[in-house]
Amino acid sequence: MSDPRAILDGVTLEDLARLRRARDTIDRDYARPLDVPALAAVALMSPGHFSRSFRAAFGETPYSYLMTRRVERAKALLRRGDLSVTEVCFAVGCTSLGSFSSRFTELVGESPSAYRARAHEAGAAIPACVAKILTRPLRHGEPVREPIREPVREPVREPVRIGEARSAAAS
């Protein structure tokens, strides 16, 4: 018998509020060592129930969500260019450079060093709130976003005086 309070796949509104609290913890403390038992404690759930409920509510595992946040922050640090890939890896809370590089490459489509070396001037004029959306790593199953392109500048035309335009049209 299903729970009448469940809003999706057995997740109740109370569970959803607790899951959001855990997700907010990931967003805020992504650089700290976080694991499923610690996040489950924040959500006042058992680790197994927490993992199943998190996936049902947000469409990905807690670890996948955490790594997406870490890669998102790593991209911002790598764009600055003043930290090495290893320093960025540890700054975002990863303990293994190999795992970090693999996950970064999987989500972004290029290695952290290639991303760091690439010019990022195209995004410099974009407001931070828009840049955050455009540079967010893709999750599994998400459609690919179009890359940021430089605006096409129209050629500058000489101004035409009204009298000249009429005489040119009459001839």
C-alpha positions as CSV (number, residue, x, y, z in Angstrom):
1,M,0.0,0.0,0.0
2,S,1.5,3.4,-1.0
3,D,1.8,6.3,1.4
4,P,-0.8,9.0,0.5
5,R,1.7,11.7,1.6
6,A,4.3,10.5,-1.0
7,I,4.8,13.0,-3.7
8,L,7.2,11.0,-5.9
9,D,8.6,7.4,-5.7
10,G,7.8,7.1,-1.9
11,V,9.4,10.5,-1.0
12,T,7.2,12.5,1.3
13,L,7.2,16.2,1.7
14,E,8.9,15.8,5.1
15,D,11.6,13.7,3.4
16,L,12.0,16.2,0.6
17,A,12.6,19.0,3.1
18,R,15.3,16.9,4.8
19,L,16.8,16.0,1.5
20,R,17.0,19.6,0.5
21,R,18.8,20.3,3.8
22,A,21.4,17.7,2.9
23,R,21.7,19.0,-0.6
24,D,22.2,22.5,0.8
25,T,24.9,21.0,3.0
26,I,26.6,19.7,-0.2
27,D,26.3,23.0,-1.9
28,R,27.8,24.9,1.1
29,D,30.4,22.4,2.3
30,Y,31.5,20.7,-1.0
31,A,35.2,21.1,-0.1
32,R,34.8,19.2,3.2
33,P,35.0,15.4,3.4
34,L,31.4,14.4,2.9
35,D,30.1,10.9,2.7
36,V,26.6,9.3,2.6
37,P,26.4,8.5,6.3
38,A,27.2,12.1,7.2
39,L,24.7,13.5,4.8
40,A,22.1,10.9,5.9
41,A,22.6,12.1,9.4
42,V,21.8,15.7,8.3
43,A,18.6,14.4,6.6
44,L,17.8,12.3,9.7
45,M,17.6,9.1,7.6
46,S,19.5,5.8,7.4
47,P,22.2,5.9,4.7
48,G,20.3,3.4,2.5
49,H,17.0,5.3,2.7
50,F,18.8,8.6,2.1
51,S,20.6,7.4,-1.0
52,R,17.4,5.9,-2.5
53,S,15.3,9.0,-1.6
54,F,18.0,11.5,-2.9
55,R,18.1,9.7,-6.2
56,A,14.3,9.6,-6.5
57,A,14.0,13.3,-5.6
58,F,16.9,14.8,-7.6
59,G,17.6,12.3,-10.3
60,E,21.2,11.4,-9.3
61,T,23.1,9.9,-6.4
62,P,24.4,12.1,-3.6
63,Y,28.0,11.3,-4.7
64,S,27.2,12.4,-8.3
65,Y,25.6,15.6,-7.0
66,L,28.7,16.3,-4.8
67,M,31.1,15.7,-7.6
68,T,29.1,18.0,-10.0
69,R,29.4,20.8,-7.4
70,R,33.1,20.2,-7.0
71,V,33.7,20.2,-10.7
72,E,31.6,23.3,-11.1
73,R,33.8,25.1,-8.5
74,A,37.0,23.6,-10.0
75,K,36.1,25.1,-13.4
76,A,35.8,28.6,-11.8
77,L,39.2,28.2,-10.1
78,L,40.8,26.8,-13.3
79,R,39.5,29.8,-15.3
80,R,41.4,32.1,-12.9
81,G,44.6,30.4,-13.9
82,D,46.6,31.1,-10.7
83,L,46.3,27.6,-9.2
84,S,47.7,24.3,-10.6
85,V,45.3,21.4,-11.3
86,T,46.6,19.7,-8.2
87,E,45.9,22.7,-6.0
88,V,42.4,23.0,-7.5
89,C,41.8,19.3,-6.9
90,F,42.5,19.6,-3.2
91,A,40.8,23.1,-2.9
92,V,37.4,21.6,-4.0
93,G,37.7,18.7,-1.5
94,C,38.9,15.8,-3.7
95,T,41.7,13.6,-2.3
96,S,42.7,11.8,-5.5
97,L,44.0,13.7,-8.5
98,G,43.3,10.8,-10.7
99,S,39.7,10.5,-9.7
100,F,39.2,14.2,-9.9
101,S,40.7,14.4,-13.4
102,S,38.6,11.4,-14.6
103,R,35.4,12.9,-13.2
104,F,36.2,16.4,-14.5
105,T,36.9,15.0,-18.0
106,E,33.7,12.9,-17.9
107,L,31.5,16.0,-17.0
108,V,33.3,18.7,-18.9
109,G,34.6,16.8,-22.0
110,E,38.2,17.9,-21.6
111,S,40.9,17.3,-19.0
112,P,41.4,19.9,-16.2
113,S,44.8,20.9,-17.6
114,A,43.3,21.4,-21.1
115,Y,40.5,23.4,-19.6
116,R,42.9,25.6,-17.6
117,A,45.1,26.2,-20.7
118,R,42.2,27.2,-22.9
119,A,41.4,30.9,-23.2
120,H,38.3,32.0,-21.4
121,E,37.9,35.6,-22.5
122,A,34.7,34.8,-24.3
123,G,32.9,34.4,-21.0
124,A,34.5,37.4,-19.3
125,A,31.8,39.8,-20.4
126,I,29.0,37.5,-19.3
127,P,27.3,38.3,-16.0
128,A,28.3,35.8,-13.2
129,C,24.8,34.5,-12.8
130,V,24.6,33.6,-16.5
131,A,28.1,32.2,-16.6
132,K,27.2,29.9,-13.7
133,I,24.4,28.4,-15.7
134,L,26.3,28.1,-18.9
135,T,29.4,26.6,-17.3
136,R,27.7,24.1,-15.0
137,P,28.9,20.6,-15.8
138,L,26.3,18.4,-17.6
139,R,24.8,15.5,-15.6
140,H,24.1,12.2,-17.2
141,G,21.2,12.4,-19.6
142,E,21.2,16.2,-19.9
143,P,21.1,17.7,-23.4
144,V,24.4,19.3,-24.5
145,R,24.3,23.1,-24.3
146,E,25.7,25.2,-27.1
147,P,29.1,26.6,-26.4
148,I,29.6,30.3,-25.7
149,R,30.4,32.2,-28.9
150,E,31.7,35.6,-29.5
151,P,28.9,37.9,-30.8
152,V,29.0,38.6,-34.6
153,R,29.7,42.2,-35.2
154,E,27.9,43.9,-38.1
155,P,30.1,45.9,-40.4
156,V,30.0,49.6,-39.8
157,R,28.1,51.4,-42.6
158,E,28.5,55.0,-43.5
159,P,25.4,57.1,-42.6
160,V,23.2,57.9,-45.5
161,R,21.6,61.4,-45.6
162,I,17.9,61.4,-46.4
163,G,18.3,63.6,-49.5
164,E,21.0,61.3,-50.9
165,A,18.8,58.2,-50.3
166,R,15.9,59.7,-52.3
167,S,18.1,60.7,-55.2
168,A,19.7,57.3,-55.3
169,A,16.3,55.6,-55.3
170,A,15.0,57.9,-58.1
171,S,17.9,57.1,-60.5
